[in-house]
Amino acid sequence: MEEIQKHFPDLKEKQLSQFGQLKELYEHWNAQINVISRKDMDAFYTRHVLHSLAIAKVITFQPKTKLLDVGTGGGFPSIPLAILFPELQITAVDSIGKKIKVVRAVANALELNNIQAVHQRVEQLEGEYDFVVGRAVARSQKFVNWVRRLLSKNNYNALNNGFLLLKGGDLKAELSEVRMSSEEYPISDFFKDEYFETKKVVYLTSKI
């Protein structure tokens, strides 16, 4: 929690309380439905919460921005982003029902009214979204193929609508396959923990 407060010093009391409750909630649910590896729970705030919030170092979302989190798993990055940006409209999708059960339970416990958790395959999704986020879900072009049709053409954030993907390692070959403009933001520029040394936020868009 100290790292969260250090990097996001303007959090309101309610947000601090919500972030503070996260680990206990995930420990409770993880004992029943394994959504986070046991070894990662020891570094929960770094490896899951702070990692998710790296997206917020790349963009400050405007109110009412529609965000789609594909393959959300236990709710990352969508749950931390929902706390940080209470006026975001988030749809978190996963094809595994028990994971969506956890996302719904955590969102309800924290009274997060800006997140909708959906048990569905992404190919069946409908709607329009300003940004699509994902964390280690699939190779970038495959991910884009799944949901590019859902991107809204109306831009009103500082970045044009597109994809914000949490990735790791050398991405040169992977990004060379992508038929969109790409930009990499090393997370180590934002957070100094060694866990982030090779991790990046990748921004993909039709226009820069």
C-alpha positions as CSV (number, residue, x, y, z in Angstrom):
1,M,0.0,0.0,0.0
2,E,2.9,2.4,0.7
3,E,3.9,2.1,-3.0
4,I,0.4,2.9,-4.1
5,Q,0.3,6.0,-2.0
6,K,3.8,7.0,-3.0
7,H,3.0,6.9,-6.8
8,F,-0.6,8.2,-6.5
9,P,-0.5,10.8,-3.7
10,D,-3.8,12.4,-4.6
11,L,-6.0,9.4,-3.7
12,K,-9.1,10.2,-1.7
13,E,-9.9,8.5,1.6
14,K,-12.5,6.2,-0.1
15,Q,-9.9,5.1,-2.7
16,L,-7.3,4.5,-0.1
17,S,-9.8,2.3,1.8
18,Q,-10.7,0.4,-1.3
19,F,-7.1,-0.3,-2.2
20,G,-6.4,-1.2,1.4
21,Q,-9.2,-3.9,1.3
22,L,-8.0,-5.5,-1.9
23,K,-5.4,-8.0,-0.5
24,E,-7.7,-9.4,2.1
25,L,-10.5,-9.8,-0.4
26,Y,-8.3,-11.6,-2.8
27,E,-6.8,-13.8,-0.1
28,H,-10.4,-14.8,0.8
29,W,-11.4,-15.6,-2.7
30,N,-8.1,-17.2,-3.7
31,A,-8.5,-19.8,-1.0
32,Q,-11.7,-20.9,-2.8
33,I,-11.0,-20.2,-6.4
34,N,-7.3,-20.0,-7.5
35,V,-7.1,-16.8,-9.5
36,I,-3.7,-15.6,-8.4
37,S,-0.6,-17.8,-7.9
38,R,0.3,-18.3,-4.3
39,K,3.8,-16.9,-4.7
40,D,2.4,-13.7,-6.2
41,M,0.1,-13.0,-3.2
42,D,3.2,-12.1,-1.1
43,A,3.9,-9.2,-3.6
44,F,0.2,-8.6,-4.3
45,Y,0.3,-4.8,-4.4
46,T,3.4,-4.7,-6.6
47,R,2.7,-7.5,-9.0
48,H,-1.0,-7.0,-9.5
49,V,-2.2,-3.6,-8.3
50,L,0.8,-1.4,-9.2
51,H,1.3,-3.3,-12.4
52,S,-2.3,-2.6,-13.4
53,L,-1.9,1.1,-12.5
54,A,1.0,1.5,-14.9
55,I,-1.7,2.2,-17.5
56,A,-2.6,5.3,-15.5
57,K,1.0,6.6,-15.9
58,V,0.4,6.6,-19.7
59,I,-3.0,8.1,-19.8
60,T,-5.5,9.9,-17.5
61,F,-8.8,8.8,-18.7
62,Q,-11.6,11.4,-19.2
63,P,-14.8,10.8,-17.3
64,K,-17.3,8.4,-19.1
65,T,-14.5,6.8,-21.1
66,K,-15.5,3.2,-22.0
67,L,-12.9,0.7,-21.2
68,L,-12.9,-3.0,-22.1
69,D,-10.7,-5.4,-20.1
70,V,-10.3,-8.6,-22.2
71,G,-9.3,-11.8,-20.3
72,T,-9.6,-10.0,-17.0
73,G,-8.8,-13.1,-14.9
74,G,-9.4,-12.1,-11.3
75,G,-9.9,-8.5,-12.3
76,F,-6.6,-7.0,-13.4
77,P,-6.1,-4.4,-14.6
78,S,-9.8,-3.5,-14.4
79,I,-10.4,-3.5,-10.6
80,P,-7.4,-1.2,-9.7
81,L,-8.4,1.1,-12.7
82,A,-12.0,1.2,-11.5
83,I,-10.8,2.4,-8.1
84,L,-8.4,5.0,-9.5
85,F,-10.9,6.3,-12.1
86,P,-14.3,6.1,-10.5
87,E,-15.9,7.8,-13.6
88,L,-14.6,5.2,-16.0
89,Q,-17.1,2.8,-17.5
90,I,-15.5,-0.6,-17.4
91,T,-16.5,-3.9,-18.9
92,A,-14.4,-6.8,-17.7
93,V,-14.7,-10.0,-19.7
94,D,-13.5,-13.5,-19.2
95,S,-14.5,-16.9,-20.7
96,I,-14.0,-18.6,-17.3
97,G,-17.1,-18.2,-15.1
98,K,-15.4,-18.7,-11.8
99,K,-13.0,-15.8,-12.5
100,I,-15.9,-13.5,-13.3
101,K,-17.5,-14.6,-10.0
102,V,-14.5,-13.3,-8.2
103,V,-14.5,-10.0,-10.1
104,R,-18.1,-9.4,-9.3
105,A,-17.6,-10.3,-5.6
106,V,-14.7,-7.9,-5.2
107,A,-16.5,-5.1,-7.1
108,N,-19.6,-5.6,-4.9
109,A,-17.5,-5.6,-1.7
110,L,-15.8,-2.4,-2.6
111,E,-19.1,-0.8,-3.9
112,L,-17.5,-0.2,-7.4
113,N,-20.5,0.8,-9.5
114,N,-18.4,1.6,-12.6
115,I,-17.4,-2.0,-13.5
116,Q,-19.5,-4.7,-15.2
117,A,-18.1,-8.2,-15.1
118,V,-19.2,-10.4,-18.1
119,H,-18.8,-14.2,-18.5
120,Q,-18.5,-14.4,-22.3
121,R,-16.1,-15.3,-25.1
122,V,-14.7,-12.0,-26.5
123,E,-15.7,-13.0,-30.1
124,Q,-19.3,-12.8,-29.0
125,L,-19.0,-9.3,-27.5
126,E,-20.9,-6.4,-28.8
127,G,-20.7,-2.6,-28.1
128,E,-18.3,0.2,-28.6
129,Y,-15.3,1.0,-26.4
130,D,-12.7,3.8,-26.4
131,F,-9.9,1.7,-25.1
132,V,-9.2,-2.1,-24.8
133,V,-6.8,-3.3,-22.1
134,G,-5.3,-6.7,-21.4
135,R,-2.6,-8.3,-19.4
136,A,-0.6,-11.2,-20.9
137,V,-3.6,-12.5,-22.8
138,A,-2.4,-13.3,-26.3
139,R,0.1,-12.1,-28.9
140,S,-0.8,-8.5,-29.9
141,Q,-2.1,-9.1,-33.4
142,K,-4.3,-12.0,-32.3
143,F,-5.7,-9.8,-29.5
144,V,-6.3,-6.9,-32.0
145,N,-8.1,-9.3,-34.4
146,W,-10.5,-10.3,-31.6
147,V,-11.7,-6.9,-30.7
148,R,-10.7,-4.2,-33.1
149,R,-14.2,-4.0,-34.5
150,L,-15.4,-2.8,-31.0
151,L,-13.2,0.3,-31.0
152,S,-15.2,3.6,-31.1
153,K,-14.1,6.1,-33.7
154,N,-14.9,9.1,-31.4
155,N,-11.7,10.3,-29.7
156,Y,-11.8,12.6,-26.7
157,N,-8.9,11.5,-24.5
158,A,-5.3,12.8,-24.8
159,L,-4.4,9.5,-26.6
160,N,-6.5,8.4,-29.6
161,N,-8.6,5.3,-29.0
162,G,-6.8,2.0,-29.1
163,F,-5.2,-0.8,-27.1
164,L,-3.2,-0.5,-23.9
165,L,-1.6,-3.9,-23.2
166,L,0.6,-4.9,-20.3
167,K,3.4,-6.9,-21.8
168,G,6.9,-8.2,-20.8
169,G,10.2,-9.0,-22.5
170,D,11.5,-8.2,-26.0
171,L,8.5,-7.3,-28.1
172,K,10.2,-6.4,-31.4
173,A,9.1,-9.5,-33.3
174,E,5.6,-9.5,-31.8
175,L,5.0,-5.9,-32.6
176,S,6.4,-6.2,-36.1
177,E,3.3,-8.4,-36.8
178,V,0.8,-5.7,-35.7
179,R,-0.9,-3.7,-38.4
180,M,-1.3,-0.6,-36.2
181,S,0.9,2.1,-34.9
182,S,2.7,1.0,-31.7
183,E,4.5,2.7,-28.9
184,E,6.2,1.1,-25.9
185,Y,6.3,2.6,-22.4
186,P,8.8,0.9,-20.1
187,I,7.1,0.5,-16.7
188,S,10.5,0.8,-15.0
189,D,10.3,4.5,-16.0
190,F,7.4,4.8,-13.6
191,F,8.1,2.3,-10.8
192,K,11.5,1.2,-9.7
193,D,10.8,-2.3,-8.3
194,E,13.0,-4.9,-10.1
195,Y,9.8,-6.8,-11.0
196,F,9.1,-4.1,-13.7
197,E,12.6,-4.1,-15.3
198,T,11.3,-5.9,-18.5
199,K,7.7,-4.9,-18.4
200,K,5.9,-2.4,-20.6
201,V,2.7,-0.7,-21.4
202,V,2.1,-1.1,-25.2
203,Y,-0.1,1.4,-26.9
204,L,-1.6,0.4,-30.3
205,T,-3.7,2.7,-32.3
206,S,-4.9,3.3,-35.9
207,K,-3.6,6.9,-35.7
208,I,-0.8,8.6,-33.7
